[in-house]
């Protein structure tokens, strides 16, 4: 869990109801009903997405070098 004292940004998002409900249900199953669970789950999801995007960029660069 991230410590709020280290400084954290804020992003407000709007999701379709079905996605929000599924996400909250999965967060509850994975992290439990503790304070900060949504923050932890979203932080992990965004971190994973950033890593995936970076990997795609590297793969595209490598494809360009092979030509």
HUJODA-V553392 format. One record per residue. N is the residue number from 1. RES is the residue in one letter. SS is DSSP state (alpha for helix, beta for strand, coil for the rest). NEAR is the number of other ideal C-beta (glycine too) atoms within 8 Angstrom. Layout:
n/res/ss/near
N/RES/SS/NEAR
N/RES/SS/NEAR
//
This chain:
n/res/ss/near
1/X/coil/5
2/X/coil/9
3/X/coil/5
4/X/alpha/5
5/X/alpha/4
6/X/alpha/6
7/X/coil/3
8/X/coil/6
9/X/coil/3
10/X/coil/4
11/X/coil/4
12/X/coil/4
13/X/coil/4
14/X/coil/3
15/X/coil/7
16/X/coil/5
17/X/alpha/6
18/X/alpha/6
19/X/alpha/8
20/X/alpha/9
21/X/alpha/8
22/X/alpha/8
23/X/alpha/10
24/X/alpha/9
25/X/alpha/8
26/X/alpha/9
27/X/alpha/11
28/X/alpha/10
29/X/alpha/5
30/X/alpha/7
31/X/alpha/8
32/X/coil/6
33/X/coil/4
34/X/coil/6
35/X/coil/3
36/X/coil/8
37/X/alpha/12
38/X/alpha/8
39/X/alpha/9
40/X/alpha/11
41/X/alpha/13
42/X/alpha/8
43/X/alpha/9
44/X/alpha/8
45/X/alpha/8
46/X/alpha/8
47/X/alpha/8
48/X/alpha/8
49/X/alpha/8
50/X/alpha/8
51/X/alpha/8
52/X/alpha/8
53/X/alpha/8
54/X/alpha/8
55/X/alpha/8
56/X/alpha/8
57/X/alpha/8
58/X/alpha/8
59/X/alpha/8
60/X/alpha/8
61/X/alpha/8
62/X/alpha/8
63/X/alpha/8
64/X/alpha/7
65/X/alpha/6
66/X/alpha/5
67/X/coil/4
//
